[in-house]
Amino acid sequence: MTMAKPQKKYVLGKDVDLDREVVRDKNGKRITSKRAEKIAQEVISQVVGRPSLTGPAKVSPEIKARVPEKLKVALEREAKRQGQTTSALIRQVLQEYLDTA
């Protein structure tokens, strides 16, 4: 059995003035402050994690509630029976309740 090499931990270094110092990407293209800003904006705009329920590039709000253990177990059991996540079942039931309120 072969063991995977441990990943190197990134160590934050000193700030670099990209307009004065020459820094290149893996393809040899120079990274300027303007290009670094563009790269940062592209990374920030990428969807990370699960898709938003609110809209593209928007954070979906989260609701937390404490429940008795029996209710949590029943929720998990029913979600599994229906083949969906507990979050999806909670959203469904909450929406159905609010639609009839």
C-alpha positions in Angstrom: 0.0 0.0 0.0 1.4 3.4 -1.0 0.8 6.4 1.1 0.0 9.7 -0.6 2.5 12.5 0.0 1.2 15.1 2.4 0.1 18.4 0.7 2.4 21.4 1.4 0.8 24.0 3.5 0.8 27.4 1.9 2.8 30.0 3.8 1.8 33.6 3.4 4.7 35.7 2.2 5.5 39.4 2.0 3.4 41.6 -0.2 4.6 42.1 -3.8 4.2 45.2 -5.9 3.2 43.5 -9.1 3.8 46.6 -11.2 7.5 46.8 -10.0 8.4 43.2 -9.6 8.1 40.7 -12.4 6.0 37.7 -11.4 4.9 35.2 -14.0 2.2 32.6 -14.1 2.9 28.9 -15.0 2.7 29.8 -18.7 5.3 32.5 -18.4 2.8 35.4 -18.8 3.5 38.4 -16.5 1.0 39.0 -13.7 0.5 42.7 -13.2 -1.7 44.3 -10.5 -4.5 44.8 -13.1 -4.3 41.2 -14.1 -4.2 40.0 -10.5 -7.4 42.0 -9.8 -9.1 40.4 -12.8 -8.1 36.9 -11.7 -9.3 37.7 -8.2 -12.7 38.9 -9.5 -13.0 35.7 -11.6 -12.3 33.5 -8.6 -14.8 35.5 -6.4 -17.5 35.2 -9.0 -17.2 31.5 -9.3 -19.9 29.5 -7.6 -18.5 27.7 -4.5 -20.4 25.0 -2.8 -24.0 24.3 -3.5 -26.0 26.3 -6.1 -27.8 29.4 -4.7 -31.5 29.1 -4.1 -31.8 32.9 -4.3 -30.3 33.6 -7.7 -27.0 33.4 -9.6 -24.0 34.6 -7.6 -26.2 35.3 -4.6 -26.0 33.8 -1.1 -29.0 31.9 0.1 -30.0 32.8 3.6 -29.9 30.1 6.3 -32.5 29.4 9.0 -31.5 27.5 12.1 -33.9 26.1 14.6 -33.5 23.7 17.6 -35.8 20.7 17.6 -36.4 17.7 19.8 -34.3 14.7 18.9 -37.4 12.7 18.0 -38.4 15.3 15.5 -35.0 15.4 13.9 -34.9 11.6 13.6 -38.4 11.6 12.1 -37.4 14.3 9.6 -34.3 12.4 8.5 -36.3 9.2 8.2 -38.9 10.9 6.0 -36.4 12.7 3.9 -34.6 9.4 3.2 -37.9 7.7 2.4 -38.6 10.4 -0.1 -35.1 10.3 -1.5 -34.3 13.9 -0.7 -32.2 15.9 1.8 -33.6 17.1 5.1 -33.0 20.7 3.8 -35.1 20.1 0.7 -37.9 18.5 2.8 -37.9 21.4 5.3 -38.1 23.9 2.4 -40.9 21.9 0.8 -43.0 21.6 4.0 -42.4 25.3 5.0 -43.4 26.5 1.5 -46.6 24.3 1.6 -47.4 25.7 5.0 -46.9 29.3 4.0 -48.9 28.8 0.8 -51.9 27.8 2.8 -51.5 30.3 5.7 
